[in-house]
Amino acid sequence: MKGNIFKITLGIWLILWVSFITRELFRKGYFYDYKALIFRSLEGKRSYVTGDRFYEFLTFCNERLPPLANYGWVGVEPESVDMRRAAYYLYPHLEKKDYPDFILVYDKPMIAKAGYETFIRLDYVRYILKRKGDI
Amino acid sequence: MCIAIITITFIGWNILYALSFRYKSNLHFSERLAVSYGLGLGFMSLGMIFFYFFNIGFTPLKIITPWSALVLLNSIIYFRNHKKATLTAAFKADDKNHRFLKTFFIIGIAFEAAYAFFRALIKPLESYDAIAIYAIKAKIFYLSKSIPHDFFSRVTFVFPHPDYPLNIPLSETLIYLFLGNLNDQLVKIIFPLYFVSILTVVYFGIRRFANSSYALLFTFLLASVPQFSAYATNGYLDLPLSFYCLTSALFLFLWFQNREAVCFLMISAVMAGLAGWTKNEGFMYCAINIFMVVLFFIFDCREKIWSKLWYLFTYAFIIFAISLPWIIIKKSAGLVNDEISLINYSPANLISQSYKIVPIIYEFQKQAFGFKKWNLLWIVLFFILIVKRRFIFIARERYVTIFLFLSVSGYILMYLINSSPIEWSLGRTWSRFLLHFLPLAVFWMATILKEDPRL
């Protein structure tokens, strides 16, 4: 009796084990992620996991923001994983909630923000606003 | 990368040797390696905190140099004492049966370990907490080659949870320093190594009272829990904490069985201290460990009161000494948890929060039947709890049972005093908290079932 319970439990365990790995690889699409990631460079992998379009904008911001300038966001949901990844990739630039030196605008057509002017554009919906006056 | 891991493990090995050379510790070579890895990483990151106190920058050489004194001391001790060392067999004799099953479990464990390394190393750090809380701190430390002097007073408040301990961020910094660049892909090797270390410690923990096929079975069950293997890859701190909780508890139980081996008590204390240095929840495990020692002295120890008090004081002191640097920083910088506060511990508040019990129980059952995360593990555990209830409070099993009971109770208490909305808090954390005592729960299952001759 005990032996049978053990065998049945182990059998179900193994079936679930295999099915979860298979499900993860194919239904959740991990296999395709791995296939896409395996030959990418580190920079390419960062771009893939962050989202190529968003990462392109972060790289653009990193290149264009002056050293130690702070920034705020428009178009990225506060506390979202994108926001956290942005904070990570943009460091040593730090985020500032109130009246930052620069506002990074993502996926928003030209917005008017009092006290700010266009600094530089990546494209029509991804650009950086600069606070008017000396920074 | 290899040099970094070898150096960390070698220093951990020396710390372990310093703790255990006087006593018969009976640790298997692989078990020693696993314990050394966790010890090395924990102590080297703890050592880096002193660089902040003395305003010294980080370089691999500067970080290693203080440990070379320990290596030198150990070498002297080894060459004077090694002939006196005796090693008695600590493990059960191996069985020649179940060859097919054993091979299958070994392949299963090897697959899970290899897959964990692959999943961890295919991507750079990208998951929420891994980036937002830990990796960003590691990046700051690496870029400034130190803990910046204004870090605790200003910079840390820009990012979430400034009160979280720095074991893993500093460990990541250490790997970056060895690599010479900020490779946030290779740095993830830390996590699957903790995974393998946990499996090794669980395997040899079970081998002390059972044969290899039995130990392999439970090691495989643990390795194949989807949630457990997933957290070996994503840069979260739950598996490192799980390692320190497991080793602190397991070595404490070993000391309960063999009080001559005081090194087990020392290893347990050190691991409990490192649990507190890894995650805030680790402090709860420090308290549980100290309580277990008290319980053991009251009910099972016939030694003199002074001897008991000495052991208890030493145990608590080691934990306190390891936690002290971080406590000093937290107090001086005013780093507090924004969700849990000791102010909420009043009985009146606990009663007013008792309505949370319903969602807590609901979440518990949701996890228990969450096959996608846990396979059958919690169902099997509850089944064993009911069927083998006569055995859960006998001999060695008693302490493991109490430890697990206190762990669950501690988390329930945390939820009761948590100021965040309970459903949100439970949904976000409980499946991770379960990981902290999961290896010990598997070990408990193995101890309870061990008397069954069919297994």
Interface residues (C-beta under 8 A of the other chain):
Chain A: K2 G3 F6 T9 I12 W13 L16 W17 F20 I21 E24 Y34 L37 I38 L42 K45 R46 V49 T50 V81 R84 R85 A87 Y88 Y91 P92 L94 E95
Chain B: G108 Y115 F118 I122 K123 P124 E126 S127 Y128 I131 A132 A135 I136 K139 I140 L143 V155 V158 F159 N183 D184 Q185 L221 S224 P226 F371 K372 N375 L376 V380 D452 R454 L455
